[in-house]
Amino acid sequence: MAISTMSPRLPSTDPRIPVFPNGRRPTWLVAVVILFAVLPVLMAVADDRVGLRLMMGALTLTILGAAACLHVLFRTIQERLLRVDQSASGIWFRPAPAATAVPFVWGALLLLPAIAQIVVDAGNLATMPSFLLTRAPYALGLFGVGVLVVSALRLREPAGLHLTPEGLTGIRGRGRVNWSWDELAEVGVGSGPVAKLHLIAAGAGPRVEAPMLALGSDPNQVATVVRYFRNDPAARSQLSEKGPMVLRRVDDSLRALER
């Protein structure tokens, strides 16, 4: 799978919704998560009990790993960016590989405290005699298993949004579409804190909302492309060609309409 990235300024009459809250990448959130690692580090330094140090070390790694995951996800989000599978026919908006990998990494990180607690219990290592401290790691581990299972099950669904001459398919984890073009009633971008692609089926059918992480592309741009093909049935024959080529034609056509 080869991903092509581009950042065209597709003409649109709709107001743009930022892909980040307030239009700014929330890097401060990564710093806040890192701060949560200070307490377990201090406890590990101040207490010489081996079991407690092992647990606090595992918890620190989990927290720092979560901060790293957030940082990676934030870097995949960018205004006007389009990610398309350049080897597929039609326009297949594909999420960044990191968006697929991060849930698995996060699930594995949540297992670390549970693994550390198993070692502590099996080795009868000295630790703080607290029910919460000795049992919470297992709760985190169960949650991590759930994250891994759900993420693995979602792999069965096509990721992103694929536009073909026949219709639209895909969107993993944020709903599922497998609609013909005639079934698509409305296309838009939500007016929430961040841009979300809104797709509504005809006849009071289902509604799908997808942010950039699910699409790999700016929902404002995706909505413009989807609306173009919904409104112009004659143009859908172009979707038998490779995605990057079709997008360039869409850009040219929309600019010609502006003149």
N, C-alpha and C positions, 0 to 999 in steps of 0.2 A: 504494500500500500504506500503510494507516494502522495504526500500532501503538498498542494500548492497554496501559497499564501499571497494575498494581494490586498491592497487598501484603496479601492476605487472610491471616488466621491459620487456615488450613484445619485442622480437628481431625484428629489422627492418633495412633494408638497406637504408631507406630514412633519410636524415638529419632532426634532430628535430627542430621544430619551437617553440619558447617559447610561453606560454599561456599569458604572460604579456609582454608589450613593454620592450625591452632590458632585458627580463628575470627577472624583479624585480617588486614586488607588488607596485603600485603607491600610497602608503599611504600618500604621500605629497599632493595628490589631495584632500583628505579628509580635511587636514589642511587648504588648500586654500579656500575650500567651507566654512569652519567654520569662516575664516577671514571675509567673506562677511557679517556675522552676527554682526560684530562689529559696523558698521554704524547705523543700526536701533536701537541697544541697546543704543548707545550714544545719539541718537535723543530722545529716550524714557526717558532717564535720564535727559537730558538737558531741555526738554520741558514739562510743566505741563498740557498741554491740554489733556483731557481725551480721546477724539477721536483719537488723534495722537498716544498717548501711546498704545491704544488698537490695532491700525493698526500696529505699529512697533513691538508690542509683537507678533502678529500673523505672521508677516513676519519673525521675528527671529525664531519662532518655525518651520516655513516652511524650512528655510535655514538649521537649525540644524538637522531637520528631513532628509533633502536631504543628508547631510553629513553622518548621521547614515545609510541611505540606501546604500550609496556607500561603507561604511565600511563592511556592511553585505554581499554585492555582492562580494567584493574582497575576503572575507574569504571563499566563495564557490569555488573559482578558485585555483587550485593546480596542479602542474606538475605531470603527470603520473596517476592522480586520475581517477578511473572509478566508476561511480555510476550506478548500475543496479537494476531493480525491481526484487527482489528475489522470488516474488510470481508468476511472469508471466513466461509462457513458451517462449523459445527463449531468445535472449539477448535484453533487453529493456533498452537502455541508457536513464535514466530519469534526467531531470534538478533538482537541489536542490529545495526544497520547497520555500526557500527564493527567488529564481529567479522568481517564479510565484507570490509570495506575494508582492514583492517590488513595481512593477508597480501600484498595487492597493493602497499601502501605500502612494506612491509618488503622485498619483492622488488625494487622500484625503487631503494630506498636501497642495496641490495647492489650495484647496477650502478654507483654513483657512483665507487668507487675504480677500477673497470675502465675507465670512461670517462676518468677523469683519467690513468690510465696510458697509454691510447691517445694522448692529447694529448701526454704526455711523450715517448713513443716517436716519434710522428710529427714532433714539433718538435725532437727531439734535445735536450731540455731537461736541464740539469744536475740530477742526482739522486744518491742514495747508490748506489754500485756493489755492490748486493747482489742475488743471484739471488732470495732469498726476498722481498725488498721489491718487486722489479719483476715477479714472477710471481704472488705471492699475490693481488693485485687481480684478476687474470683468473680465478683459482679462485673468488673471491667473486662475480664477475660471473656465472660459470656456475651457481653455486648460486642466485643471484638469478633467473636465467632459469628454473631448475627450479621455484623457488617460484611464479613467475608462471604457468608452464604448468600446474602441478598445481592452483593456485587457480582458474584459468580452467576447467579440466576439471570441477572440483567444482561449478561453477555450473550444470551440467546437471542436478544432483540437487536435489530440493526441500530447502530449508533448514529446520531445526527439526523439530518433530514435530506432525503433523496428525491429530487425532482426528475421525473421521466415524462415521456410523451403521454403516458397513460394517467399519471397522477402523482401522489405524494406518499412516501412511506418513511417510517422510522420514528425518531425521538425516543431515546431510552431514558427511563427513570422519571420522565416528566409527562407521561402519557404516551399513547401509541396512536399513530395514524397509518391507515392503509386505505386512502381515499382516491377515488377518481377526481379529475378536475371538476366534474359536474357536482360532486358531493361537497366541494369546498364553497361555503357561503360567504365567509368573511375572513379577511386578513388584516391584522393590525399590530400595533405595539402597545403594550400596557403602559399606563401612566403611573406606575408604582415608583418606589425609590430607585429601581434599576430597570433597564429595558428588558421586556419579555415578549417574545413572539407569540401572538394570539392567533390561533386557527380555530374557526368555528364551522362545524359541519352543517349542511343544509337540513331543513326540517327539524329544528330544535335538537339537532344531534349533539355529540360530545364537543367539549371545548378543551383545547390543549394550550398550555402556557409553557414556554421554554425560554430560560435565560441563556446567556452566551455560553456558559459551561456545557450545557446540553447540546448546543449547536456547533460550538467551536468558532462561531462567527457572530458579528454584531447583529443583534435581532433587527435593528433599524434597516440595515442593508438587506438582510434576508427577507424581511417583509416586502421591501421594494421589488425584489426579484420575483417572489412568489406572486405578488399582485400583478406584475407585468404579464406573467404567463396565464394567470387566471382570466385577465381581461382581454387577452389576445390569443384565442385558440389557434390561429394560423401560425403563431410563432412557436408552438409547442413541438413542431417537427424538428426544431433545432436541438431539442433535448436528446436526440439520438447520437449527438456528437460529444466530444470530451468537454468536461465542465469548464476549464479555464477559457477555452475558445468561445463557448456559449456566453459566458459572463462578459467577455469583451464585446460581443455583439449586443447584449442587453444594454451595456453602458452606452454604446454608440447609438442605439435606437432611442434610448431615453433622452440623450442629449439632443438628438435630432428633433424630438418632439418639443423640446424647450425653445428651439429657435423660432 
